[in-house]
Amino acid sequence: MSGSPAVLYVEDDPLSRTIMNILLTKQMGLTQVAIFESSVDFEGQLARLPFQPDIIFLDIHMKPASGFDLLKVLRGMSDYARKPIVALTASVMNEEIDQLKDAGFNGVIPKPIHQNTFPESFQKLLNGETVWQISRK
């Protein structure tokens, strides 16, 4: 990977997309950021990207395809079989961590995303580590 890492975020919630876009582009200074507004025609959207993502963030609760569905698609593609793919969801409790691990995610970050800890988690994921954060109550 040369220069700024390329990021893909698939999220159907407008506020979450805005927050992540500001965090990645303004706070972290990343220049290759793609945000899909839905999981409709996911493979087509992915094929049209001008870059290949180095890390992918998936909202879990989307329609028509969920984050779990998109993960299966990505893991079935040779270019993405080993890339870090991270679940983002508003509700992650201890018991759900095992389900996400078993599915093949490299980590989970609860929403709302915390701007103070996200950059560190992001770097860990790029370094091949996993990040399993649970929701704060």
N, C-alpha and C positions, 0 to 999 in steps of 0.2 A: 504494500500500500504506500503510495507516495503522496506527500502533502496531507491535505485535509481529508479525514475519512468521509466517505459518502454514506448518507443515512436515508432510509426509507421508513416512513411511519404511516400505518394504515389505521384510520380513526374516523368514525362516523359522527362524533360529537364536535361541533364547530368550536366551542370554547377550548376543549382539549387540544385541538389542532392549532389554534392560535397560540396558546401557552407554549406548546412544544416548539412551534416555529420561532417564537421570540427567544426561547431558551437556547435552541441550537444555533440560530443565525446571529442574534444580537449578543447574547451573553457569552456563548462559546466560540463565536466567529466562524462557524462552519459554512462552507460555500456550496457544497453539494448536498442539498436536502430536498427530498421529494416527499410530499404528503398526499396520500390518496384519501379522498373523501368517503369512499365506500369500498366494499369488497366486490362490487359488480365488475365483471370482466377483469378480474385480478391479473390473470396471466397476460392478457393483452396490454394492460397498463404497465406491467413489469417489463414486457418486451419493448415498449416504446420509451422507456427511460433512457436518457442520454448518458447514463453511467450505470455501473453495477454497484449496488449498495455493499458496503463493508459490514454494516450492522442494520438489523431490521427490528422495528418495534411494532407489535400487533396489539390492537385493542382486542380483548377476548369476546366481548358481547356485541357482535355486529351481525347484520343480516344483509344479503342472503347467506353469506359464508362467514362463519365465526373465526376468531383467531386460531382456534384448533384446526379448522378446515384449511386455512391458509398455511399453517405450519406444515401440514401433511403435503400440500402442493409443493411448497418450497423444499422440504427435505427430499422430495422425489426428483428434484432437479439437481444435476451434478454441480452446477455453479453455486448452489446454496446449501448443499448437504452439510457443510461444515461451518457455515457462517454463523455468527452469533445472532440468535433470534430471541427476542425478549417480549414477554407478555406484559401488557399494561392493563390494569383493571382497577375498578373502584373498590373492590372487595376481595382482599386476599387474606385468608386466615390460615393458620398452620396446616389444617387438614387439606387445603387446596394446593399447597406447595407440592405435595407428592403427585397429585394429578398432573400438574404442569411439568414436573420433572419427567414423569413417565411418558408424557406426550412428546418430549424432546426439546422443550424450551431450554435456553441457556440461563434463564433467570426471569424474575418478575419484579416489577416496580409498581407500587400502588399509586393510584391517582387519588387526590391531586398530586402531581409531581412536585417534589420539594427542590427548588432551584439551588439550594445550598449543598445538597448531597448528590444531586443528579450528575454533575460533571465527573465526580470521583467514580461513581458507579459505571458511567459510560466508559471511562478509561479502563477500568477493571475488565469490562466485557471485551473491549478491543484487545486487551492483553491475554485473552483466553480464559479468564476467570469467570466464575458464575456469580450472580448476584440474586439472592433470594430474600427480598424484603417483605415483611408482612405489614398489613394496614395498621396504622396507629389509631388508637382509640382515645 
